[in-house]
Amino acid sequence: MIAGDISLSSSTFSFHGDARLSASSTHLMGAPLASQSALPSQSAKLMRRLVVYSKRISGLEEAIRIRRERELRTSTTSKRRPPLRRGRVSPGLPVPDHIPRPPYVGTKLLPDIAEEHQIHDAEGLARLRAACELAARVVDYGGTLVRPSVTTNEIDKAVHQMIIDAGAYPSPLGYGGFPKSVCTSVNECMCHGIPDSRQLQDGDIINIDVTVYLNGYHGDTS
């Protein structure tokens, strides 16, 4: 910032503002000038000295200034994503008869949670490990299907086929009346979403919950 006052020849004109100079007929900011009589009367030129004053700005002030500049450059309007709307839910997919079903299939009753501790032998642990490994492969495969314009019903169909091809049963199908083979929860649907005809949009967040029933054991992953 430049500061000072301008006055020429006994204040013939003056200027006040951010850019200010100070001069008189004999001195300019303390510097002596030549006598007016020694200069041409019509084309006299004054020597001027500029004095620049600097102001120290704190880091907080500078950060606020930068933030305000960014806010002015960016648009203040933001687009809100429309609320999630349920699409059309198609019937559940068939499972071959040779694949063993969990005991709850065919009823709308939820199985009781066993209160006693379960101790598994080596064979049980091997079956449990196989069910969990299959579930992990299926959920990874389901993740590769996620992209804009794909419906969650298409994900359900692909996951269902992979599970029955492995000789397992998709555990969600028929659990308490659930109509699909996988749970697909999009955006504000927190969990246990039902696959439907809605197409995924760019920016959607989706959770895929895969559970398989293999050799009497459930492998669950999400």
C-alpha positions in Angstrom: 0.0 0.0 0.0 1.2 3.5 -0.8 0.5 6.2 1.7 0.9 10.0 2.0 -0.7 13.3 0.9 -0.1 15.4 -2.2 0.0 19.2 -2.0 1.6 21.3 -4.6 2.5 25.0 -4.3 0.8 25.8 -1.0 -1.9 23.2 -1.6 -3.0 24.2 -5.1 -4.5 20.6 -5.2 -4.5 17.7 -2.9 -5.3 13.9 -3.1 -6.4 11.6 -0.2 -6.7 7.8 -0.6 -4.8 4.6 -0.5 -2.2 6.0 -2.9 -0.9 9.2 -1.4 2.1 11.5 -1.9 3.3 14.5 0.1 5.1 17.4 -1.5 5.5 21.2 -1.0 7.2 24.0 -2.9 10.4 23.4 -0.9 10.3 19.8 0.4 9.1 16.4 -0.7 8.8 14.0 2.2 11.8 15.6 3.7 13.9 15.9 0.5 14.8 19.5 -0.4 13.7 20.8 -3.9 15.2 23.4 -6.1 13.7 26.9 -5.8 10.8 27.6 -8.2 12.6 30.6 -9.5 15.3 28.3 -10.8 12.8 26.3 -12.9 10.9 27.3 -16.0 7.6 28.9 -15.0 5.3 26.9 -17.2 7.0 23.5 -17.4 8.4 23.0 -13.9 8.7 19.4 -13.0 8.7 18.3 -9.4 10.8 15.4 -8.2 8.7 12.9 -6.4 9.6 10.2 -3.9 7.2 7.3 -3.2 7.0 5.9 0.2 5.6 2.3 0.4 4.2 1.0 3.7 3.8 -2.8 4.1 1.4 -4.5 6.5 2.1 -7.9 8.1 -0.8 -10.3 7.5 -1.3 -13.2 9.9 -1.7 -16.8 8.6 -5.3 -16.9 9.6 -6.1 -13.7 7.7 -4.4 -15.1 4.6 -6.3 -18.4 4.9 -9.6 -16.5 5.1 -8.7 -14.4 2.1 -7.8 -17.5 0.0 -11.0 -19.3 1.1 -13.2 -16.3 0.1 -11.5 -16.2 -3.3 -12.2 -19.9 -3.8 -15.8 -19.5 -2.8 -16.2 -16.7 -5.3 -14.7 -18.8 -8.1 -16.9 -21.9 -7.3 -20.6 -22.2 -7.8 -22.6 -21.9 -4.6 -25.4 -24.1 -6.0 -25.1 -27.9 -5.3 -27.2 -30.6 -6.8 -28.9 -32.9 -4.3 -29.3 -36.5 -5.2 -33.0 -37.4 -5.5 -34.2 -39.9 -2.8 -33.9 -43.6 -3.6 -37.1 -45.0 -5.2 -37.9 -48.7 -5.3 -37.9 -50.3 -8.7 -39.8 -53.3 -9.9 -39.0 -56.5 -8.0 -39.1 -59.6 -10.2 -39.8 -63.1 -8.8 -37.1 -65.1 -7.1 -34.9 -67.3 -9.3 -35.2 -71.1 -9.2 -32.7 -73.4 -7.5 -32.1 -77.0 -8.7 -33.7 -79.7 -6.7 -30.4 -81.5 -5.9 -29.0 -78.5 -4.0 -29.7 -78.9 -0.2 -31.9 -76.1 1.3 -31.6 -74.5 4.7 -34.4 -75.5 7.1 -36.2 -72.1 6.9 -36.8 -72.3 3.1 -40.5 -72.8 2.4 -41.7 -71.0 5.5 -41.8 -67.4 6.6 -40.5 -68.2 10.1 -37.1 -67.0 11.1 -34.8 -69.7 12.6 -34.2 -69.5 16.3 -30.8 -68.4 17.4 -29.1 -71.2 19.3 -28.2 -70.1 22.8 -25.8 -72.9 23.5 -22.2 -72.9 22.3 -21.4 -74.8 19.2 -18.3 -76.9 19.0 -17.3 -78.1 15.5 -15.1 -81.0 14.7 -12.4 -81.1 12.0 -15.0 -82.0 9.3 -17.3 -79.2 10.4 -14.5 -76.7 10.3 -13.5 -77.8 6.8 -17.1 -77.4 5.6 -17.4 -74.0 7.3 -14.1 -72.9 5.7 -15.4 -74.0 2.3 -18.6 -72.1 2.6 -16.8 -68.9 3.7 -14.3 -69.2 0.8 -17.1 -69.5 -1.7 -18.9 -66.5 -0.2 -15.7 -64.5 -0.5 -15.3 -65.4 -4.2 -18.9 -64.6 -4.9 -18.9 -61.1 -3.2 -15.7 -60.2 -5.1 -17.4 -61.2 -8.4 -20.4 -59.2 -7.5 -18.2 -56.1 -7.0 -16.9 -56.4 -10.5 -20.5 -56.0 -11.9 -21.0 -52.6 -10.3 -21.1 -49.8 -12.8 -23.5 -47.1 -14.0 -26.7 -48.3 -15.8 -26.5 -51.9 -14.3 -29.5 -52.9 -12.3 -29.3 -54.5 -8.9 -31.5 -57.2 -10.4 -28.8 -58.1 -12.9 -26.3 -58.4 -10.1 -28.7 -60.7 -8.2 -29.1 -62.9 -11.3 -25.3 -63.2 -11.8 -24.6 -63.9 -8.2 -27.4 -66.5 -8.0 -26.0 -68.3 -11.0 -22.5 -68.4 -9.6 -23.7 -69.8 -6.2 -25.8 -72.6 -7.7 -23.0 -73.5 -10.2 -20.9 -74.2 -7.1 -23.6 -76.5 -5.7 -24.6 -74.1 -2.9 -27.9 -72.4 -2.0 -28.2 -68.6 -1.8 -29.0 -68.1 1.8 -31.1 -64.9 1.6 -33.6 -66.5 -0.8 -36.6 -67.4 1.2 -35.2 -66.2 4.6 -38.2 -64.7 6.3 -39.9 -64.3 2.9 -36.9 -62.4 1.3 -37.5 -62.7 -2.5 -33.9 -62.5 -3.8 -30.6 -64.3 -3.7 -28.5 -61.4 -2.5 -28.9 -58.1 -0.7 -28.0 -54.9 -2.6 -28.2 -51.8 -0.4 -27.9 -48.5 -2.3 -27.3 -45.0 -0.9 -29.6 -44.3 2.1 -30.8 -48.0 2.2 -28.5 -49.1 5.0 -28.8 -52.9 4.7 -30.8 -55.8 3.4 -31.8 -54.0 0.2 -33.9 -56.0 -2.3 -32.5 -56.1 -5.8 -34.9 -54.5 -8.4 -35.0 -52.8 -11.8 -33.4 -49.5 -10.7 -30.3 -48.7 -12.7 -27.2 -47.7 -10.7 -26.2 -44.1 -11.2 -22.8 -42.5 -11.3 -21.9 -41.7 -7.7 -24.1 -44.3 -6.0 -22.8 -46.1 -3.0 -23.8 -49.8 -2.9 -23.3 -52.6 -0.5 -23.5 -56.3 -1.6 -24.3 -58.8 1.1 -23.6 -62.4 0.0 -24.5 -65.5 2.0 -24.2 -69.1 0.8 -25.4 -72.4 2.3 -23.0 -75.1 1.5 -22.8 -78.6 3.0 -24.9 -77.6 6.0 -23.0 -74.3 6.8 -23.5 -70.7 6.0 -20.7 -68.5 4.7 -21.6 -64.8 5.2 -19.8 -61.8 3.8 -20.7 -58.2 2.9 
